[in-house]
Amino acid sequence: MAEVRLDNVSISYGKKTVIEDFSLHVEDGECFTLLGPSPCGKTTVLRAIAGFEKLQSGEVKLGGKTVASKDKRIFLPPEKRNVGVVFQDYAVWPHMTVAENVYYPLKKKKIPKEESKKLIELTLKQVRMTDYAKRLPYQLSGGQQQRVALARALVASNDVILLDEPLCNLDANLREEMRFEIKQLQRETGNTIIYVTHDQDIALAISNRIAVMDKNGKIRQLGEPEELFKNPVDSFVYRFLGLSNFIPVEVVDNKLYVQDESEKILFSNTLPASIKKKTFFAACRPMNIQLTRDGNLKGRIKQVMFLGNIYEYRVQLGKYEIRVQQDAFSAFKNGVFNQGESCALQMNNLRYYEDVEEVSA
């Protein structure tokens, strides 16, 4: 196990600076996620830790040891950093069996064969691939190939594992299964894991802490998943950590209205004391909106989608379309709304922002 520290790191490709003055501290034994849109420099940070990128400035430390420093003229190559890396395309050798793929980094490190055999058996057991040791990659599913890549990373390092979007090529069910397996594996091994993704569901599920990066490669907010979700520092983090609605509102005669030139829609929520501008945005999650048949904030059902455990509605509120989600049990109990039906919206846990940043993943 090892802590990872980046101090004032800058990286450029030619004249383009990708990461500038970037600092980060990942604690020993932590499952840490870099979350942000593509491209924002997440993978570049990971590559700098692994030793695949040289620094223009700053330092990288693993377990307290400086492995890269421009000023000190230190650069430890990847094979000497004791890190395991899993890429999004798995990168398993097609001509090698599962066991041979896992053995490869041990062979490069010149680990004796008997010790290697024990490590391979233990690691394949950890990733539940013992019965597939003699199979070739083409005989495996995507999820099984992913486990092979994880096993190979585990034997390559008992300190730091770097995961670069490793689940993006899997289907939805496999992604859900693998994210829990990665978390369980991290608990069992105690490795420090740094995970790169633009998928907020995965980040929230596996992380001890998350750093939300913007398109300029800056960390907007860093903290535990629940804290970031409940208390986002700005509209960018709010939008990136889940589904959201941003409704333009305005203050007229000390009352709050939806901004709409064609009709006057009273927004029944209390005026926020923190906002000084006359026009701003009310933000809410789709699951925090209750649909009723009686109420002051009137809308009309534009679209209904049944998604198994939830109903998703698109509701027309003046000239704006609002996304609403209700769990199926409550919808069955209270009555499902139909397309074209009028409704009322009750919004809870609102947050207010003076501006809204675009988010692209």
Summary of the structure (lengths in Angstrom):
residues: 361
radius of gyration: 24.7
end to end distance: 31.6
largest distance: 80.9
contacts: 1130
relative contact order: 0.12
helix: 29%
strand: 34%
